[in-house]
Amino acid sequence: MKKILVPTDFSTQAENALKVAAQLARKHHSEIYLLHILEMPIQQVDPLSSYTKLPEAVYFMKLAHKQFEELKTRDYLEDLIIHETVEFHEIFKGVFHVCKKHDIDLIVMGSNGVSGLKEMLIGSNTEKVVRTSNTPVLVVKNEHKTFKVNDFVFASDFKDESKATYEKAIDFANVLKAKMHLLMVNTPNKFITSIKSNNRIKQFVEAFDFSNYTINVYNDISIEKGIMNFSKSINADLIGMSTHGRQGISHFFNGSISEDLVNHAKRPVITFKI
């Protein structure tokens, strides 16, 4: 985890994410890339020209750099390597571009679910960033003066297509020295017996040299409720899951599940793309 991307609109929620990123960067000797998005057509903006069709774009870019400079004076960023960048894209495209350009290892985004980075983290933009990003996305809801992950819930249907993301989750758990709690939620609409569920998970993990985990089958009225209720029951520090659009385990990101877990869950959520 050498490079961490933090999209920011300079709000409190964005700074909560930056504080978490700073702790990770300090512990793992990572560099932080701060990204501010200006949703204006880049082809109409030429900061080197004496004339531009969008003079306000140059103004906002200079304002962003000023805010970057103020932000970098924070004590919690002292001695860390911070890069700043301003992109003229839609948010999810800007995130994708920076990740590809700088080979980012982790994205940390802030949200309180209903305000702050609302334009970044709810509705279609949330799902586009989470679904399309090949880079793991960590969504932080609150301020964490000490970001420590002891118990990490990984929710999945534990089919073969999820093995690649489970491997990424293992890497993340090893970096954080966290215990993983493998979770399969059983619902009335998609009922599977406990024996079959446990056997599926056991067969799934056989291919991996990783033993710091527990196996859990949890019954609830819906998948999102099950994930949140189980995580609450063990006081989990982090919830993780897989996503790859609307196929396979797409139920994790359809409708209310995406909203509940990415925007409304009180605990941090990390997603890994299949």
Helices and strands as residue ranges (DSSP letters): E 3-7, H 12-28, E 31-37, G 42-44, H 55-71, G 75-77, E 82-87, H 91-102, E 106-110, H 118-121, H 123-132, E 137-140, E 151-155, G 160-162, H 163-176, E 179-186, H 194-205, E 213-219, H 223-233, E 238-243, G 250-253, H 256-258, I 259-264, E 269-273
